[in-house]
């Protein structure tokens, strides 16, 4: 059982998450009041001021100042509600660009209700995009299908349909539609460029049909780990994903027999609502040696069931909360030989409180099979610059302690803290992706000197065929947090990912 002293910090983390959600929910609730009042009121108060505010809103929108534009539009409607039929779609787009898709849906629908005799194709496309961004893929797919049926030459609508299908886990159908746009439209056109960029994004960062992967790591305590993994993903029950994930690994250390690990695994991914999703994985670890380790009488032969699951909740447009649990072995030679594993509860929250800034918090509580307990927490602040060259940078604070310091077999300090600055640079061409990451900071354990730590890694991806991407990644970390043994780690991996 987790001791009471570890319950208070996690409760504090819950309070932090609730505190983040509370102000956001309150602010959005307050914003709803003038929206509804302005739209429903038909009283003309000050038409001259209203039109001035509309002009100011349009100027702000042209400068991508979406928050200011929305405020000016709402002030205009408060002065002259008869402007609703004219500016509702403009407000809808500004809401959408400031990542408030739910309110954007309201205004798109309001505009369409006020213009029932018009084609309103662009407005309907905006509404379909808002549906998709809000997680309402069923509505988005239905509307995009209407738009494509009316005009099959509309590449943007076809891309929207394919994108919504992929986001709804209908991988094959979505990929086929977007790939057809890429084939039909020249690369220099908008649809041609957009389809290529989206497929590269999917292959690089989304769940593909197939992934073949080889990983290797070399720790400074002479522990080497080599692993090969295959992952096959299938769409089942409409929009659920079923995964089959076999892997094989070998652990090597001088003077010891190799430990082999055969690990059959399965995964299941499903949306639970438009703003809820579940990822669940289960596996059987089988660790074995051909000779005894550390002079023991018997060779290692250990079967252990494990798993990992988490729920994702998009509580508000800019607030994401993840919570779940995992059961894992401890990956050091001595810990594997002693059959040590742990069960862990996880909670994290990310709040994008400004256009370029995101605040994140995370907490973990773990019970080890040798009676030890771990508490780990982290805070980070990210500044993000979007564009062709994407930059993410900011400070990261991490704290961890164990109830039984240094029990043997794995790194378990009484407490350790780390403060670092981390930065990531990403860019891409039509068929290539590039990523560089680096960090530097200070790390200290109880009764130890403060150390300068850091790391660097890089990744390159190449879309070498229609639905295939090859990636090579490598890096080095000096922080003790990099391994279960508390040593430095160098790593590399090669992967091939495919959509069919």
C-alpha positions as CSV (number, residue, x, y, z in Angstrom):
1,X,0.0,0.0,0.0
2,X,1.1,3.6,-0.6
3,X,1.9,5.3,2.6
4,X,-0.1,8.4,3.7
5,X,2.8,10.7,3.3
6,X,2.6,10.1,-0.5
7,X,-1.2,10.8,-0.7
8,X,-0.9,14.5,0.2
9,X,1.3,15.5,-2.8
10,X,-0.9,13.7,-5.3
11,X,-3.9,15.4,-3.7
12,X,-2.1,18.7,-4.2
13,X,-1.6,17.8,-7.9
14,X,-5.3,17.1,-8.2
15,X,-6.0,20.5,-6.6
16,X,-3.6,22.1,-9.1
17,X,-5.4,20.4,-12.0
18,X,-8.8,21.4,-10.6
19,X,-7.5,25.0,-10.1
20,X,-6.4,25.2,-13.7
21,X,-9.7,23.8,-14.9
22,X,-11.8,26.0,-12.6
23,X,-10.7,29.4,-13.9
24,X,-10.8,28.2,-17.5
25,X,-14.3,26.9,-17.1
26,X,-15.4,30.0,-15.2
27,X,-13.9,32.3,-17.9
28,X,-15.6,30.4,-20.7
29,X,-18.9,30.4,-18.8
30,X,-18.7,34.2,-18.4
31,X,-17.9,34.5,-22.1
32,X,-21.0,32.5,-23.0
33,X,-23.3,35.1,-21.4
34,X,-22.6,38.0,-23.8
35,X,-22.5,35.6,-26.8
36,X,-26.1,34.4,-26.1
37,X,-27.4,37.8,-25.1
38,X,-26.0,39.5,-28.1
39,X,-27.3,37.0,-30.5
40,X,-30.8,36.6,-29.1
41,X,-31.4,40.3,-28.6
42,X,-32.9,42.2,-31.5
43,X,-32.7,45.6,-29.9
44,X,-30.6,48.2,-31.8
45,X,-28.7,50.4,-29.4
46,X,-25.8,52.1,-31.2
47,X,-25.4,51.1,-34.9
48,X,-22.6,53.6,-35.5
49,X,-20.5,52.2,-32.7
50,X,-21.3,48.6,-33.8
51,X,-20.0,49.2,-37.3
52,X,-16.9,50.8,-35.9
53,X,-16.3,47.7,-33.7
54,X,-16.8,45.4,-36.7
55,X,-14.1,47.3,-38.6
56,X,-11.8,47.1,-35.6
57,X,-12.5,43.4,-35.3
58,X,-11.7,42.7,-38.9
59,X,-8.4,44.6,-38.6
60,X,-7.5,42.5,-35.5
61,X,-8.4,39.4,-37.4
62,X,-6.1,40.4,-40.3
63,X,-3.3,40.6,-37.7
64,X,-4.2,37.1,-36.3
65,X,-5.2,38.7,-33.0
66,X,-8.2,36.4,-32.7
67,X,-8.9,37.1,-29.0
68,X,-9.1,40.8,-29.6
69,X,-11.2,40.3,-32.8
70,X,-13.8,38.2,-30.9
71,X,-14.0,40.8,-28.2
72,X,-14.7,43.6,-30.8
73,X,-17.3,41.5,-32.6
74,X,-19.1,40.7,-29.4
75,X,-19.1,44.4,-28.4
76,X,-20.5,45.2,-31.9
77,X,-23.3,42.8,-31.4
78,X,-24.1,44.2,-28.0
79,X,-24.6,47.5,-29.7
80,X,-26.5,46.3,-32.7
81,X,-27.8,42.7,-32.7
82,X,-29.1,43.0,-36.2
83,X,-25.5,42.5,-37.4
84,X,-25.7,38.8,-36.5
85,X,-26.6,37.6,-40.0
86,X,-23.6,39.5,-41.4
87,X,-20.8,38.8,-38.9
88,X,-21.8,35.4,-37.3
89,X,-19.5,33.5,-39.7
90,X,-16.7,35.9,-39.1
91,X,-17.0,35.4,-35.3
92,X,-17.2,31.6,-36.0
93,X,-13.8,31.6,-37.8
94,X,-12.2,33.8,-35.1
95,X,-13.4,31.4,-32.5
96,X,-12.1,28.5,-34.5
97,X,-8.6,30.1,-35.0
98,X,-8.4,30.7,-31.2
99,X,-9.1,27.0,-30.7
100,X,-12.6,27.3,-29.3
101,X,-14.3,24.9,-31.7
102,X,-17.4,24.4,-29.6
103,X,-18.4,28.1,-29.7
104,X,-17.3,28.2,-33.4
105,X,-19.9,25.6,-34.1
106,X,-22.6,27.7,-32.4
107,X,-21.9,30.7,-34.7
108,X,-21.6,28.7,-37.9
109,X,-25.0,27.2,-37.2
110,X,-26.4,30.6,-36.3
111,X,-25.2,32.0,-39.6
112,X,-26.6,29.1,-41.6
113,X,-30.0,29.4,-39.8
114,X,-30.1,33.1,-40.8
115,X,-29.3,32.3,-44.5
116,X,-31.3,29.1,-45.3
117,X,-31.8,30.0,-49.0
118,X,-28.1,30.4,-49.8
119,X,-25.6,27.7,-50.8
120,X,-23.1,28.7,-48.0
121,X,-20.6,26.2,-49.1
122,X,-17.6,28.0,-47.4
123,X,-19.5,28.4,-44.2
124,X,-20.5,24.7,-44.2
125,X,-16.8,23.8,-44.8
126,X,-16.0,25.9,-41.8
127,X,-18.6,24.1,-39.7
128,X,-17.2,20.7,-40.8
129,X,-13.8,21.8,-39.7
130,X,-15.1,23.0,-36.4
131,X,-16.9,19.7,-35.9
132,X,-13.6,17.9,-36.6
133,X,-11.4,20.1,-34.4
134,X,-13.9,19.6,-31.5
135,X,-13.7,15.8,-31.8
136,X,-17.2,15.4,-33.3
137,X,-15.9,13.3,-36.1
138,X,-19.3,11.7,-36.9
139,X,-20.9,15.1,-37.7
140,X,-17.7,16.3,-39.5
141,X,-17.6,13.2,-41.7
142,X,-21.3,13.5,-42.6
143,X,-21.0,17.1,-43.6
144,X,-17.8,16.6,-45.6
145,X,-19.4,13.7,-47.5
146,X,-22.2,16.1,-48.5
147,X,-19.7,18.7,-49.7
148,X,-17.7,16.2,-51.6
149,X,-20.8,14.7,-53.3
150,X,-21.8,18.2,-54.4
151,X,-18.3,19.0,-55.8
152,X,-15.8,16.1,-56.2
153,X,-13.3,18.6,-57.6
154,X,-13.0,20.4,-54.2
155,X,-9.7,19.1,-53.0
156,X,-9.9,20.9,-49.6
157,X,-13.2,19.2,-48.8
158,X,-11.8,15.8,-49.7
159,X,-8.8,16.4,-47.5
160,X,-11.1,17.4,-44.7
161,X,-13.1,14.2,-45.1
162,X,-10.0,12.0,-45.2
163,X,-8.5,13.8,-42.2
164,X,-11.7,13.4,-40.1
165,X,-11.8,9.7,-41.0
166,X,-8.2,9.2,-39.8
167,X,-8.9,11.1,-36.6
168,X,-11.9,8.8,-36.2
169,X,-9.5,5.8,-36.5
170,X,-10.8,4.8,-39.9
171,X,-7.2,4.7,-41.2
172,X,-7.6,2.9,-44.5
173,X,-10.5,4.9,-45.8
174,X,-9.0,8.2,-44.7
175,X,-5.6,7.5,-46.1
176,X,-7.1,6.4,-49.5
177,X,-9.1,9.6,-49.8
178,X,-6.2,12.0,-49.0
179,X,-3.8,9.9,-51.1
180,X,-6.1,10.3,-54.1
181,X,-6.0,14.1,-53.7
182,X,-2.2,14.0,-53.6
183,X,-2.2,12.0,-56.9
184,X,-4.7,14.3,-58.7
185,X,-3.5,17.7,-57.7
186,X,0.0,19.1,-58.6
187,X,2.4,19.6,-55.7
188,X,2.4,23.4,-56.1
189,X,-1.4,23.7,-55.6
190,X,-3.0,24.1,-52.3
191,X,-4.7,20.7,-52.2
192,X,-1.5,19.0,-53.5
193,X,0.7,20.6,-50.9
194,X,-1.8,20.2,-48.0
195,X,-2.4,16.5,-48.7
196,X,1.3,15.7,-48.8
197,X,2.0,17.6,-45.6
198,X,-0.9,15.9,-43.8
199,X,0.1,12.4,-44.9
200,X,3.7,13.1,-43.8
201,X,2.3,14.2,-40.4
202,X,0.2,11.0,-40.1
203,X,3.1,8.7,-41.0
204,X,5.4,10.5,-38.6
205,X,3.2,11.0,-35.5
206,X,-0.1,9.1,-35.7
207,X,-0.9,5.4,-35.3
208,X,-0.1,3.7,-38.6
209,X,-1.2,0.2,-39.8
210,X,2.3,-1.2,-39.4
211,X,5.4,-0.2,-37.5
212,X,8.6,-2.2,-37.5
213,X,11.2,-0.9,-35.0
214,X,14.7,-1.7,-33.7
215,X,15.9,-0.1,-30.5
216,X,19.3,-0.1,-28.8
217,X,20.6,1.6,-25.7
218,X,24.0,1.6,-24.0
219,X,24.2,2.6,-20.4
220,X,27.4,3.9,-18.6
221,X,27.2,1.0,-16.1
222,X,27.8,-1.4,-19.1
223,X,24.2,-2.5,-19.5
224,X,23.2,-2.9,-23.2
225,X,19.6,-3.4,-24.3
226,X,18.6,-4.5,-27.8
227,X,14.9,-4.8,-28.8
228,X,13.0,-5.4,-32.0
229,X,9.2,-4.7,-32.1
230,X,6.5,-5.2,-34.7
231,X,3.1,-3.4,-34.3
232,X,0.1,-4.2,-36.4
233,X,-3.0,-2.0,-36.1
234,X,-6.5,-2.9,-37.3
235,X,-9.8,-0.9,-37.4
236,X,-12.6,-2.9,-35.7
237,X,-16.2,-2.1,-34.6
238,X,-16.3,1.0,-36.9
239,X,-13.7,3.3,-35.2
240,X,-11.8,1.3,-32.7
241,X,-8.2,0.2,-33.1
242,X,-6.9,-3.2,-32.2
243,X,-3.2,-3.7,-32.0
244,X,-1.0,-6.8,-32.0
245,X,2.6,-6.0,-30.7
246,X,5.1,-8.8,-30.4
247,X,8.7,-7.9,-29.3
248,X,11.9,-9.6,-28.4
249,X,14.8,-8.1,-26.4
250,X,18.2,-9.1,-25.0
251,X,19.9,-7.5,-22.0
252,X,23.7,-7.8,-21.9
253,X,26.2,-7.0,-19.1
254,X,29.9,-8.0,-18.8
255,X,30.4,-11.2,-16.7
256,X,26.8,-12.2,-16.9
257,X,24.7,-14.4,-19.1
258,X,22.4,-12.6,-21.5
259,X,18.8,-12.1,-20.4
260,X,16.3,-12.6,-23.2
261,X,12.8,-11.1,-23.1
262,X,9.9,-12.4,-25.3
263,X,6.9,-10.1,-25.0
264,X,3.6,-10.7,-26.8
265,X,1.3,-7.7,-26.3
266,X,-2.0,-6.3,-27.5
267,X,-3.6,-2.9,-27.5
268,X,-7.0,-1.3,-27.8
269,X,-7.7,2.4,-28.6
270,X,-11.2,3.8,-28.6
271,X,-13.0,7.2,-28.4
272,X,-15.4,7.3,-25.5
273,X,-17.0,10.7,-26.4
274,X,-16.0,13.6,-28.6
275,X,-13.6,14.7,-25.8
276,X,-12.7,11.4,-24.2
277,X,-10.4,8.6,-25.4
278,X,-9.0,5.4,-23.9
279,X,-5.7,3.6,-24.7
280,X,-5.2,0.2,-23.1
281,X,-2.4,-2.3,-23.5
282,X,-1.6,-5.7,-21.9
283,X,1.3,-8.1,-22.3
284,X,3.2,-11.0,-20.9
285,X,6.9,-10.6,-20.2
286,X,9.0,-13.7,-20.2
287,X,12.6,-13.2,-19.0
288,X,15.0,-16.1,-19.1
289,X,18.7,-17.0,-19.1
290,X,20.6,-20.1,-20.1
291,X,22.9,-19.8,-17.0
292,X,22.4,-18.5,-13.5
293,X,23.2,-14.9,-12.7
294,X,25.3,-13.5,-9.9
295,X,26.3,-17.0,-8.8
296,X,22.7,-18.1,-8.0
297,X,21.8,-21.7,-8.0
298,X,19.1,-21.4,-10.7
299,X,18.9,-19.7,-14.0
300,X,16.4,-16.9,-14.4
301,X,12.9,-18.0,-15.6
302,X,10.3,-15.3,-14.8
303,X,6.9,-14.8,-16.4
304,X,5.1,-11.5,-15.5
305,X,1.9,-10.0,-16.8
306,X,1.9,-6.2,-17.3
307,X,-0.1,-3.5,-18.7
308,X,-0.6,0.2,-19.4
309,X,-3.7,2.3,-19.8
310,X,-4.7,5.9,-19.8
311,X,-7.7,8.1,-20.3
312,X,-7.4,11.4,-22.2
313,X,-9.9,14.1,-21.4
314,X,-10.1,17.3,-23.3
315,X,-11.7,19.2,-20.5
316,X,-11.7,22.5,-22.3
317,X,-10.4,23.6,-25.7
318,X,-6.9,24.4,-24.2
319,X,-6.9,22.0,-21.3
320,X,-6.0,18.3,-21.6
321,X,-5.9,15.9,-18.7
322,X,-4.5,12.3,-18.8
323,X,-4.7,9.7,-16.0
324,X,-4.1,6.0,-15.8
325,X,-1.8,3.3,-14.6
326,X,1.0,0.9,-15.5
327,X,2.6,-2.3,-14.3
328,X,6.2,-2.8,-15.4
329,X,9.4,-4.7,-14.5
330,X,12.4,-2.8,-13.4
331,X,15.0,-3.0,-16.2
332,X,18.3,-3.6,-14.5
333,X,20.2,-6.9,-14.3
334,X,19.9,-7.3,-10.6
335,X,16.3,-6.2,-10.4
336,X,15.3,-8.6,-13.2
337,X,17.2,-11.4,-11.5
338,X,15.3,-10.6,-8.2
339,X,12.0,-10.3,-10.1
340,X,11.2,-6.8,-9.0
341,X,8.4,-4.9,-10.7
342,X,6.1,-2.0,-9.8
343,X,2.5,-0.7,-10.2
344,X,2.2,3.0,-10.9
345,X,-0.6,5.6,-11.0
346,X,-0.2,8.5,-13.4
347,X,-1.8,11.9,-13.7
348,X,-0.9,14.8,-15.9
349,X,-2.4,18.1,-17.2
350,X,-1.5,20.5,-19.9
351,X,-3.1,24.0,-20.0
352,X,-2.4,26.3,-23.0
353,X,-3.2,29.5,-21.2
354,X,-1.9,31.8,-23.9
355,X,-1.3,31.6,-27.6
356,X,2.4,30.6,-27.3
357,X,2.5,29.2,-23.7
358,X,1.5,25.9,-22.2
359,X,1.8,25.0,-18.5
360,X,2.1,21.3,-17.7
361,X,2.0,19.3,-14.4
362,X,2.5,15.6,-13.8
363,X,2.5,13.2,-10.9
364,X,3.3,9.5,-10.4
365,X,2.9,7.2,-7.4
366,X,4.4,3.7,-7.5
367,X,4.4,0.6,-5.3
368,X,7.4,-1.8,-5.9
369,X,7.2,-5.5,-5.3
370,X,10.1,-5.3,-2.8
371,X,8.0,-3.0,-0.5
372,X,9.5,0.3,-1.8
373,X,7.4,3.3,-2.8
374,X,8.1,6.1,-5.2
375,X,6.7,9.6,-5.6
376,X,7.6,11.7,-8.6
377,X,6.3,15.1,-9.8
378,X,7.1,17.5,-12.5
379,X,6.2,21.0,-13.7
380,X,7.1,22.5,-17.1
381,X,6.4,25.7,-19.0
382,X,6.6,25.6,-22.8
383,X,6.9,28.4,-25.2
384,X,6.0,27.4,-28.7
385,X,6.6,29.1,-32.0
386,X,4.7,27.5,-34.9
387,X,5.5,27.6,-38.5
388,X,7.8,25.9,-41.0
389,X,10.4,26.0,-38.2
390,X,8.7,24.9,-35.0
391,X,10.4,25.7,-31.7
392,X,9.4,24.5,-28.3
393,X,11.4,25.7,-25.3
394,X,11.1,26.2,-21.6
395,X,12.0,25.2,-18.0
396,X,11.3,21.8,-16.6
397,X,11.3,20.9,-12.8
398,X,11.3,17.3,-11.6
399,X,11.3,15.9,-8.1
400,X,11.4,12.2,-7.0
401,X,11.8,10.3,-3.7
402,X,11.7,6.7,-2.5
403,X,10.5,5.5,0.9
404,X,13.4,3.0,1.1
405,X,16.5,4.7,-0.2
406,X,18.9,2.4,-2.2
407,X,17.4,-1.0,-1.5
408,X,19.7,-2.6,-4.1
409,X,19.0,-3.6,-7.6
410,X,17.9,-0.2,-9.0
411,X,18.4,3.5,-8.5
412,X,16.2,4.7,-5.6
413,X,17.6,7.9,-4.0
414,X,16.0,9.3,-0.8
415,X,15.2,12.3,-3.0
416,X,16.5,13.9,-6.2
417,X,15.6,17.1,-7.9
418,X,16.3,18.4,-11.4
419,X,15.9,21.8,-12.9
420,X,16.6,22.1,-16.6
421,X,16.0,24.1,-19.7
422,X,14.8,22.0,-22.7
423,X,14.4,23.0,-26.3
424,X,13.1,21.2,-29.4
425,X,13.4,22.3,-33.0
426,X,11.3,20.7,-35.8
427,X,11.0,21.3,-39.5
428,X,10.1,19.4,-42.6
429,X,10.3,19.4,-46.4
430,X,7.8,17.7,-48.7
431,X,9.0,14.2,-47.9
432,X,11.4,14.7,-44.9
433,X,11.0,15.5,-41.2
434,X,13.8,16.7,-38.9
435,X,13.9,17.1,-35.1
436,X,16.6,18.3,-32.7
437,X,16.2,18.3,-28.9
438,X,18.6,19.4,-26.2
439,X,18.6,20.1,-22.5
440,X,20.9,21.4,-19.8
441,X,20.3,21.8,-16.1
442,X,21.3,20.9,-12.5
443,X,20.6,17.7,-10.6
444,X,21.1,16.9,-7.0
445,X,20.5,13.9,-4.7
446,X,20.4,14.0,-0.9
447,X,24.0,14.2,0.5
448,X,25.5,14.6,-2.9
449,X,27.0,17.4,-4.9
450,X,25.0,19.3,-7.5
451,X,25.8,18.0,-11.0
452,X,25.4,19.6,-14.4
453,X,23.3,17.3,-16.5
454,X,21.7,17.4,-20.0
455,X,21.3,15.6,-23.2
456,X,20.8,15.9,-26.9
457,X,18.9,13.8,-29.5
458,X,18.0,14.1,-33.2
459,X,15.6,12.4,-35.5
460,X,15.2,12.3,-39.3
461,X,12.2,10.8,-41.2
462,X,11.9,10.0,-44.9
463,X,8.7,9.3,-46.7
464,X,10.3,7.1,-49.3
465,X,7.1,5.7,-50.8
466,X,3.4,6.4,-51.0
467,X,2.5,5.1,-47.6
468,X,5.9,4.4,-46.0
469,X,8.1,6.4,-43.7
470,X,11.6,5.4,-42.4
471,X,13.0,7.2,-39.3
472,X,16.3,7.2,-37.6
473,X,16.8,8.6,-34.1
474,X,19.7,8.8,-31.7
475,X,20.8,10.6,-28.6
476,X,22.5,10.8,-25.3
477,X,21.3,11.7,-21.8
478,X,23.5,12.5,-18.8
479,X,20.7,12.7,-16.3
480,X,20.2,9.9,-13.8
481,X,16.5,9.9,-14.7
482,X,17.4,8.4,-18.1
483,X,17.6,4.8,-16.7
484,X,16.3,2.6,-13.9
485,X,19.9,2.2,-12.7
486,X,20.6,6.0,-12.5
487,X,23.4,6.0,-15.1
488,X,23.9,7.9,-18.3
489,X,22.4,6.4,-21.5
490,X,23.2,6.6,-25.2
491,X,20.4,5.3,-27.5
492,X,19.5,4.8,-31.2
493,X,16.5,3.4,-33.0
494,X,15.4,2.7,-36.5
495,X,11.7,2.4,-37.5
496,X,9.6,1.9,-40.6
497,X,5.9,2.9,-40.5
498,X,3.2,2.3,-43.1
499,X,-0.4,3.1,-44.0
500,X,-2.3,1.0,-46.5
